[in-house]
Amino acid sequence: MQEVAKGRKRKCERDLFQWFTLWRSRSLPIMDAILQAKANEFTELFEEKSFVCSNGWLDRFKKRRNIRSGKVVGETASVCSSDINHWMQNIWPDIIHNYDEKYIFNADETDLF
């Protein structure tokens, strides 16, 4: 009976990861609470009533699957590289020419972005 339960847990974990990658591929952010709720939904679906997705399980799942928390920025996928190059070569220099380098920051490395 324990082997059956382990198989259902593995299926739940596999399906949860597939669900996660599908949503992440759409550049949608997935908070831990949503991932945890979805895991519990899958366990109910697979009739694994003895399992509850705890914070510890979620942390281990994310570690096993190499999932890191962070902001997902979907707009970068829609920007053409030639537009970026044009902006960096023609527009950006005009913007920064009056500023000292020590006053120029990368906003995506701050909590403001």
Beta strands, then each sheet from edge to edge (+ up, - down):
end
